[in-house]
Amino acid sequence: MKPLWKIDRTPPTGTPFDPGARHDVIIVGAGLTGLTTAVMLTRAGLDVAVIEAGEVAELATGGNTGKLSLLQGKRLADIRAHHPASLVHAYVDGNREGMDWLVAFADHAGVSYERRTDHSYAQDPSGLDAVREVHDAAREAGLPTRMLTRDELSSLAFPVFGAVALDEQVTIDPALVTQALAEELLAAGGTLHTGVRVTATHALPDPRVETPVGPMFAEHIVIATGSPILDRGLYFAKMRAFRSYCVSFRVRGDLPTSTYISVDGSTRSIRPVSDADGPGGDTRLVVGGNGHPVGRSDGEAAAVDDLVEWTRQYFPDAEETHRWSAQDYESHNQIPFVGAMPRGLGVIRFATGYAKWGLSNAPAAALRLTAEILGANWHDRPSWMVKIGTRLTVPADLARGAVEGAKVAAAATTGWVEAERQPVPVAKPAEGEGVVANRSGRPVAISTVGGVTRAVSAVCPHLGGVLAWNDAECTWDCPLHASRFAADGTRIEGPAVEDLKVLPRKSGG
């Protein structure tokens, strides 16, 4: 399941890791947050090193739809439902500044993009109230949105009962712009290490990160991974993690020239692709949606197949070209977490919780992180940065966290109970299938992928959740805090920093 944006691309690999090296700033993660922060700090004259466990744009950055919008589906209405208008306005202003920065960078780097009108739309008459709420929140936050009726949208191939529209938004190739950021970092003398996993960070006695191949030291450390790899502040418990899916299609008929995302029912995100804002060629349409909490799904493959079926219903000649997924994190208080990590002594910072809108939130977070690291005076920072940086947790935030915590606890209990019901030996899983069984009182995860049957521990090394099989991606996913592992036990993402323990296929074997 490789994203359309990463087909036939060779991302920058940087330089070999230098154990014991010292830099001004170390950034963990070579996605959009990590690399925008690195470029901003490098432009300010700092010596910056980026360390990435995989490759540039490995996970969420490389897997999104490439929609850069301030409208953001129903996001603004969701924030407004729990926070004052002034905070929503600050959120929009920060995203606008992040969007402007990324567009200016694209112009500077020669990365092309398209200006398109973005729509948040209702698939059914019952969704019209949600559309109006989005419009009201957006206008209150200073965005020039407008309402469109069903008749005004009647030329679309798919059902739209009304929408709120915002002009002059952007579609861009997310992997290409991230690659350009990496190239500027390297050209300016910055350091990039890929294929190196950070397993721990320390503020004392000497700020450093730990890796399997040695430490690296710096005055400042930024954790720019989707979920913080540290337990400080318990942010893994203050967020919800979702997996959502994308499918790209070759379509020969008429296509929408704008972007759309539904605010009701199963999410449908529609994004045309041109030579200017993606690989182009024969692929002309990306359809995304069907998000669900990580490790808690009725079937990941079925979710992807549902997107394909929906697309072919309204674009009968659509031919699938690629399918992929991405993992995003949403904070319980609806606003991204950005800033100093608790017990990090002002040395360790982080950013996460973009709720699927990273193309504007990531550079906005980078602007905040850069201001903090450079020691900008509060009076010199933009008002949006001050407002978001000084917000308070309110009772509704705690209530949402409690509800999600109850769901997580139920998932944890269910996993252990289900494992107890399936003692070994079990039948060899068919190709692409996995099963959790009970071996001597411990859950074991058995799967067959690529003709190889493997057994690994079914207990997540981060707080002990029992893993669930993801039949779309052939991975083991944790329903507690969203860590994910390959069939052979190799860690992919999430707060866990260790691989799963490899076990013999048979008891005693």
C-alpha positions, 0 to 999 in steps of 0.5 A: 500500500504505497502512496501515489506520491511516493511511486518512482521517487527516491527520497534523500537519504542524507549522511551516515550516522555520526555517534557522539556528534553535537548540534544546536538542535536535534529533530526526531522525524523527517516529516513535514513538521520536522523538516519545516522546523529544521529549515526555519532554524537552519535559515536562522543560522543554527546547526540542525540534525534530523533523525528519521527511523524510516525515510523522508515523508515515511508516514503521515506526511507521505500518506495524506491527500495533499489538500492544504485548506483552512476550511478543514472539513468540520474541524472549525465547527468541532473546535468552536463547539468546545472553545471560545471564538477567539481560540478558533480565530487564533487556530485559523490565523496560525494555520493561515500563516503556516499555509502562507509559509509552505506556499512561499517555500514551494514557490522558492523551491520550484514545487508546483501546486494548484489553487482550488476551491475547497468544500465541506459538504453534506451527503444527506439533508441531515448533514445541512446543519453541520454545514451551516455550523462550519460556515458560521465558525469559519466566518466568525474566525475571519474566513470568507466562506460562502454557502452553496445550495444543492442546485448550485452543485447539481453538476457534480457526479456524487450526491451533494445536498449543500456545501460551504466553500472557501476559494484559493485553497491549495493542492500539492504533492506532499512528498515532493514538497517534503523532499524539497525541504530535505534538499534545502536542509542538506544544501544549507549544511544541515544534517539528515540521518535516515534509517536510524530509530531514536529510542530515548531522549534525556535532558540531563546531565547532557541533552541527548537522544539515544539510538541503537547505534549510539547517542547524539547531543544537542542544546535543544531536542524536538520530537516531531513524530506523529505520536511522541515517543516519550511518556512525559506528559502522557500525551499518548493518553490525551489523544485519539489515533485514527487510520484513514484510507486513500485510493487513487483512480484513472478516470477518463470522464469529467472530474470535479476541479475543486476539492470536497470533504463530507461532514456527515456519514462515512467520510468522503474526501475528493481531490482531483490530481493534475500534473501541477499538484501531483504525479498526474499522468493517467491518475486523476482522482484521489478518494479518501475516508472511512477513518476509524480508531487504530486497532478498532475496526470491523475490517480495514480491507473492507473500508478500502473496498468501500471507497472503491465501490463508492467511487465506481458508483459515481465515476463508472469508468474509474480504474484503481491505480494505488491504495494506501492509508495514513495515521493521524492524531487528534487531541482531546481538546481539539487543538494541536499540542505544540511546545515544551515537553513536561519534565523536559527542562525547556530542552525537549519540545514536541508537536502533534495532534493535527487531526488530519490537517498537517499541511497547514498545522505542521508549518504553524507548529514549526513557527511556534517551535522556532520562536521558542528555540530562538527565544523570541520575546512573547511581545514579539510573537504573533497574537495567535501564537500567544493565544494558543500557547496560553489556553487552559484545559476546560472540563469538556476536554477532560470529559472527552478524554474520559470517554476515550479512556473508557473505550481504550479500557474496553478494547484492552479487556476485549483483547485479553478475553479474545486471546483466552478463547483461542488456545494454541494450537491454531490452524495456519492462517491463510495468506494475508491473515492473522490470529491472536491465540493463547499460549501458556497464558500469554497472547501470541500473534500468528500471521502468514504474509508473503508465504511466511508464517510467523509468531510474535508476541501479541502484547504491545511493549507500550503498556501491554495492549493486545494487538489486532490484525490489520487485514488491509496492511498486514500489520499488528495494531494496538487498540490502546495507544496506536502503536503498529508493527509489521508481521515480523514484529518490526515497529512501524509507528506509535509511542512504542519504541521496541519491536515485538518479541519473535516467538517460535511458531509452535509451543516449545519449538 
